[in-house]
Amino acid sequence: MNRDLVKGLQVAWGLPEFRTGVRHLIDLEEVAVLLATLSVPDHDREVERSLLSLLRSGLDTIEIREAVLLLLEQDEVRRPLVAAAVEPLAGRPGQVAAITSAAEDPAVRREIRAVLDSAKVRELVWQAVDNQVSDNRLGLIRRAAVLFVRHPSVRRLAWALRRHGVLRELRRKQ
């Protein structure tokens, strides 16, 4: 397991606010089973749907949402988690730099909070995720357009990510 990820999770677990946010609200055994199943290359799409359903219900719960946001806001938690997240991208240094830069920007973190705090935006994001999982490209594009047009927080987040080069690096071919 990635040492940065372990370090970040240990620091997060040491924060009472994080533990309070997840203690009684998540079945950790269910999460462990889902993650183990996802690690198998030929896993069932239903497992992905179950994990997304669990994530959706978690983010709709204010305590869990606050615990997740705490991971982004605490430097000693965020930095190792970002390092773990970008480790698989080592062959794409531009993408690593852009993601790391965006994660360190307080404006980006503020916009992520604004996006996650809006129930309407969360619902549209989940609809877009559902369309992506079911390979419904037209639905995905339509939901993304609605998000961008109707919700200023999404627009501000997109522009903040653009400033850091995240969108450019995601489009760039390997």
N, C-alpha and C positions, 0 to 999 in steps of 0.2 A: 504494500500500500504506500502511496505517496506520503513522504514525511511532512511536507508542507500542509497537506490536507489533515493529517493526524494532528499536527501542531495547532492548526486553526480550530479544529473541532474540540481539542482539549481546552483551549482558551475559551471558546464559546461555552462549553459545558461548565466551566468555572464561573460563568456569569450568572448570578441568581435570576436575572431578568429572562435569560434564555431558557433556563431550566423550568422556570415558572410557566413560560409560554408553551412549552411542549410536554410537560410532565404528564398531565392527565388527558391530553387531547389526541395523542398519536399512539397507535398500537405499534410499538417498535418491532415486535415480532413480524407483523404483517409487512412492514417496510423492509425488514431484512429478507424475508422470503421473496418479495417482489424484486428487490435489487439482485438477489442471487439468481433468480430466474432470468432477469434482463441481461445478466453477464454471459449467458449461454448464447452463442451466435445465432442459432435458429429458434429463438424464442417466439412464442405465439403473440400475435397482435393484441389479443385480449389482455395480456399482461401489461402491455403499454397503456391500454385504456384504463386498466385498474390503477396503475401508478398515477396516471393523469387525473383520475377521479379522486384519488387520495390527496394529491397535490392541490386540486381545485378546492376540495372541502377544507383543507388546511389553510389556504390563503383566504378563504371566506371567513375564517375564524380570526377575530382581531388579535387574540393572544399569540397565535402562531404567526400571523403576518408581522406582528411587532417583533417576535423572536427572529424571524428571517431578516427583517430590516436591520435589526441589531447586528447581524453578521456583517452587513455592509458598512455600518456606521462606526464600528470599533476597529481602529487601525490594526491592533494586535490580532484580530480575528480575520479581517478582510484580506490583509496582505498574504498570509499563508494560503488562504482559500483561493485567491486569485492566482497565486503561483502554481497551485495544484491544478487549477482549471486550465491554465495555458500551457502546462507541461507537454501535453500531447501535440501542441502546435509548434514545437521547437523548430521544425523545418520551415516555419512561416514567421520569421522574426518581425515583419511588419504588423502582422495580426496580433502577435504577442504584445508589441509595444503599444498598439492602439487600444487594446482591451485593458492593459495595465494602466495606461494613462487615463482612460475613461473611468475606471474604478476608483482612481485616486481623486477625481474631480468632485468636490462637494455639490456642484450644480447638477451633475449627472445623478448623484445619489438622491438629491432632493426631488428630481423629476421621477425617479423610480418610485419613491415614496408616494408622490402625488398620483402616479398611475395606479399603484396597488391600492391606494386608499379609496379610489372611486369604484363603487360596485358596478356601475354601468360599463366602465372601461374594462374591469376584470371579466365581466360577462362577454364582452366583444372579443377580448383576447382569447378566452376559452373557446369561443365559437371558431375563431381563426385556427386555434390549435386543433380542434376537432376536424376542421376541414383539411388541415395539413396531414393529420394522421390517416384520414380516409382518402387521401390523394385527390381531394376536390380542389384543384388549383383555382378555378373560377371563384368558388366560395371564399377561398383564402385571400385572393386579391381583393374581392369585394369587401370583406371584413377589414382588411388592412386599410383600404381607402376610407371606409367609414370611420375607423379609429383616428386616422390622420386628420380628416376633415372636421369631425365633430368634437374632438377632445383636444384642447390646447395643451394639456399636459403631455399627451403622446407626441404632438408636434414638437414641443420644446425638448422632449427626450430624444427624438430623432435628430434634431438639429445639434443637440449637445454631443450625441454619438458621432455625428458627421464631423463636427469640429475636431474630434480626436482621431478621425480617420478610420473608425470602426466599420462604417458602411462601405467605404472604398475598399478596405482590406477584405471584407466578406465577399465582395464582388470579384476580386482579383483571382484569376486562375492560379493553381499551384504551380 
